[in-house]
Amino acid sequence: MKTGIGRVLNDVRLLGREMLEDPYPVYAELRETDPVHWDERLRAWVLTRYDDVALALNDARFSSSQRVAIGRRRFQQPKLQELFDSL
């Protein structure tokens, strides 16, 4: 098992029943032991500290705008434009 950034926690199911019932213990453990957590099931990074989230939201490198522009060029059907507008 890895330690530190990217460490995989055993049986952490961020979308499972346990999380819906009481997510706070899992978030507290992630904040303490793995605040920048890679979730293999979600295939996504999970940020659990305010400062990390604020940094990511304000850093253009983490913006989805490039992906939206690529999607808009690739899928030019008029009915999809509203989706791209909302993204």
C-alpha positions as CSV (number, residue, x, y, z in Angstrom):
1,M,0.0,0.0,0.0
2,K,1.2,3.5,-0.8
3,T,1.6,6.2,1.9
4,G,1.1,9.9,1.4
5,I,-0.3,11.5,-1.7
6,G,-2.1,9.0,-3.8
7,R,-2.2,6.4,-1.1
8,V,-5.0,3.9,-1.6
9,L,-7.2,3.4,1.4
10,N,-8.7,-0.1,1.9
11,D,-12.4,-0.3,1.0
12,V,-13.1,3.4,0.8
13,R,-16.2,3.6,-1.3
14,L,-16.9,7.3,-1.8
15,L,-20.3,6.5,-3.4
16,G,-21.3,3.6,-1.2
17,R,-24.0,3.2,1.4
18,E,-21.7,3.9,4.3
19,M,-20.8,7.3,2.8
20,L,-24.4,8.2,2.3
21,E,-25.3,7.3,5.9
22,D,-22.3,9.0,7.6
23,P,-19.5,10.4,5.3
24,Y,-17.8,12.4,8.0
25,P,-15.5,9.7,9.4
26,V,-14.2,8.9,5.9
27,Y,-13.6,12.5,5.0
28,A,-11.8,13.1,8.3
29,E,-9.5,10.1,7.7
30,L,-8.8,11.3,4.2
31,R,-8.0,14.8,5.4
32,E,-5.6,13.4,8.1
33,T,-3.9,10.6,6.1
34,D,-4.5,11.2,2.3
35,P,-5.8,14.7,1.6
36,V,-5.1,14.3,-2.1
37,H,-6.7,10.9,-2.7
38,W,-6.8,8.9,-6.0
39,D,-10.0,6.9,-6.1
40,E,-9.5,4.0,-8.5
41,R,-13.3,3.3,-8.8
42,L,-14.1,6.9,-9.7
43,R,-10.8,7.2,-11.6
44,A,-10.5,10.7,-10.1
45,W,-8.7,12.7,-7.6
46,V,-10.6,13.6,-4.4
47,L,-9.5,16.7,-2.6
48,T,-10.6,16.9,1.0
49,R,-9.0,20.1,2.3
50,Y,-10.4,23.6,1.7
51,D,-7.1,25.1,0.6
52,D,-6.5,22.3,-2.0
53,V,-10.0,22.7,-3.4
54,A,-9.7,26.5,-3.6
55,L,-6.4,26.2,-5.4
56,A,-7.7,23.7,-7.9
57,L,-10.8,25.7,-8.6
58,N,-8.7,28.8,-9.3
59,D,-6.0,27.2,-11.3
60,A,-6.5,27.2,-15.1
61,R,-4.6,24.0,-15.4
62,F,-7.5,22.2,-13.8
63,S,-10.1,23.8,-15.9
64,S,-12.5,21.7,-18.0
65,S,-12.9,24.5,-20.6
66,Q,-10.4,22.8,-22.9
67,R,-12.4,19.6,-22.8
68,V,-15.6,21.4,-23.5
69,A,-14.1,23.2,-26.5
70,I,-12.8,19.9,-27.9
71,G,-16.2,18.3,-27.4
72,R,-18.0,21.2,-29.0
73,R,-15.7,20.9,-32.1
74,R,-16.0,17.1,-32.2
75,F,-19.8,16.9,-31.7
76,Q,-21.4,19.7,-33.6
77,Q,-25.0,18.5,-33.4
78,P,-27.3,21.4,-32.5
79,K,-29.0,19.4,-29.8
80,L,-25.7,19.0,-27.9
81,Q,-24.8,22.8,-27.9
82,E,-27.1,23.4,-24.9
83,L,-25.1,20.7,-23.0
84,F,-21.8,22.4,-23.9
85,D,-23.2,25.8,-23.0
86,S,-24.1,24.5,-19.5
87,L,-20.7,22.9,-19.0
